[in-house]
Structures are given as structure tokens and as C-alpha cells.
């Protein structure tokens, strides 16, 4: 049986994959936003960065990263993504 720490690590890994869902896939904007909410709730993303994901939620082809960069928010998040 997996430990609670292993379960949390598996959940974080799954959410990481979801926040990196490729652009253009159906519902991908909403998927990225839901995963971004997970990282926000964990304190790993600020509200301004989450807001960009919210704005892009209905825009499956819109990359939130350039918008985050243009708004000068989420610098730590961009580093984490290697963007």
C-alpha cells in the first residue's frame, strides 16, 4: 500500500503533466487551469499567474506563458517550467 507521501507525490506528478497539456487539444485550456489551481492552492503559484491561466481556460490554443512573461508575474513559475 502506498504511503500518504507517495500518494501526494503521484498527485503532484499528474498535475504537473496536466499543467503542461499541449496547446490546441480539446479542453486543454481548462485542463491547464485546473492543474494551475492545484499548484496555487499548494502555494506554488501566485494569484496573478493563476489569473492568466483562468483567462486562457477557454482558449485551447492560447499559451499562457508569454502572457505571464508580458505581465511580469510568475517569474518563479516560469523558472520552474524552464520557460
Phi, psi and omega in degrees: 000135182288145177283165178299320179298319178293322177297316179296320179294320178294319178297315179298319179296319179295316179295325178298317177298319182292320180293341178257021178304133182301145177298148172091344177288145180303132180069011183294325178297316178293323178297314179297320180295316179299317178292322177298322177300321177302312181290326175298313181297332177277358180081017183260002180212140179275167184296324181295321178291316177302321180300322178296317177298323178296314180300321183276357187303322182267004183245083187302336182266354185272123178276118181289338187297315176298326179292317177301315179296314181297325180277355182056043174239157173070033181300320178294322178296316179298320177299316181299323179280350183072027183259000000 
